[in-house]
Amino acid sequence: MEWVILISAGAMEAVWALALAESNGLKKWKPSLIFGVASVLSLVGLAVAMRAIPTGTAYAVWTGIGAALTVLWSILSGKEKATTAKLLLLLGLVACIVGLKLVH
């Protein structure tokens, strides 16, 4: 169950990062509200998951999921260009996240 919570918390990290980008420096209220709620959910999920998952592994997986989903969404929404190098690096990041889960 902790891994499901950790993965969800990582997804919330991507949500708050994307909302923060849309908030124009916290000047737009809707994305700012989404940022606030998602960041709290993300950190609470990380804290709960860390009850059973070692800190280093949990933090690496949390940030890796957040980073990968943020870049993927930026590519899919057309805000970032998909390059071969970027896609290969994303695959490597995902492989590292899966590897950390496998060795836990």
Secondary structure, 3 states (H helix, E strand, C coil): CHHHHHHHHHHHHHHHHHHHHHCCCCCCHHHHHHHHHHHHHHHHHHHHHCCCCCHHHHHHHHHHHHHHHHHHHHHHCCCCCCCHHHHHHHHHHHHHHHHHHHHC
